[in-house]
């Protein structure tokens, strides 16, 4: 977790991606908390899950790159 904290404090793109990821989680929670999902909700749920995963992958790429450059375990 320390690596993520360091990146959140020092890496603008990582911080932006983390905020974006958090927004997707919040929107997904709002959709999935409904007792019934209409077709539009289901489509939006799928779209948000894909976006969330894309952002998470980008964050992990930054983490790997940081580890490689700084020899962090």
C-alpha positions as CSV (number, residue, x, y, z in Angstrom):
1,X,0.0,0.0,0.0
2,X,2.9,2.4,0.6
3,X,3.7,2.4,-3.1
4,X,0.2,3.5,-4.0
5,X,0.3,6.2,-1.3
6,X,3.6,7.4,-2.7
7,X,2.2,7.5,-6.2
8,X,-1.0,9.2,-5.1
9,X,1.2,11.9,-3.5
10,X,3.7,12.3,-6.3
11,X,2.3,11.1,-9.6
12,X,-0.3,13.4,-11.2
13,X,-1.6,10.8,-13.7
14,X,-1.8,8.1,-11.1
15,X,-3.8,10.4,-8.8
16,X,-6.2,11.4,-11.7
17,X,-6.7,7.7,-12.5
18,X,-7.4,6.8,-8.9
19,X,-10.0,9.6,-8.7
20,X,-11.6,8.4,-11.9
21,X,-11.7,4.8,-10.6
22,X,-13.3,6.0,-7.4
23,X,-16.0,7.8,-9.4
24,X,-16.7,4.7,-11.4
25,X,-17.1,2.7,-8.2
26,X,-19.5,5.2,-6.7
27,X,-21.6,5.3,-9.9
28,X,-21.6,1.4,-10.1
29,X,-22.7,1.2,-6.4
30,X,-25.6,3.6,-7.2
31,X,-26.7,1.5,-10.1
32,X,-26.3,-1.9,-8.5
33,X,-28.1,-0.9,-5.3
34,X,-31.3,-0.5,-7.2
35,X,-33.8,-3.3,-6.6
36,X,-34.4,-3.6,-10.4
37,X,-32.1,-2.7,-13.3
38,X,-33.7,-1.7,-16.5
39,X,-32.0,-2.2,-19.8
40,X,-30.3,1.2,-19.7
41,X,-29.0,0.5,-16.2
42,X,-27.6,-2.8,-17.3
43,X,-25.8,-1.2,-20.3
44,X,-24.4,1.5,-18.0
45,X,-23.3,-1.1,-15.5
46,X,-21.3,-3.0,-18.2
47,X,-19.8,0.3,-19.5
48,X,-18.7,1.4,-16.1
49,X,-17.2,-1.9,-15.3
50,X,-15.2,-1.8,-18.5
51,X,-14.0,1.7,-17.8
52,X,-13.1,0.9,-14.2
53,X,-11.1,-2.1,-15.3
54,X,-9.3,0.0,-18.0
55,X,-8.3,2.6,-15.4
56,X,-7.2,-0.1,-13.0
57,X,-5.0,-1.6,-15.7
58,X,-3.5,1.8,-16.4
59,X,-2.8,2.3,-12.6
60,X,-1.1,-1.1,-12.4
61,X,1.0,-0.3,-15.4
62,X,2.3,2.9,-13.7
63,X,3.0,0.9,-10.5
64,X,5.0,-1.7,-12.5
65,X,6.9,1.0,-14.2
66,X,7.7,2.7,-10.9
67,X,8.8,-0.5,-9.3
68,X,11.1,-1.2,-12.3
69,X,12.6,2.3,-12.2
70,X,13.1,2.4,-8.5
71,X,13.8,-1.3,-7.7
72,X,10.8,-1.4,-5.3
73,X,9.7,-4.9,-4.2
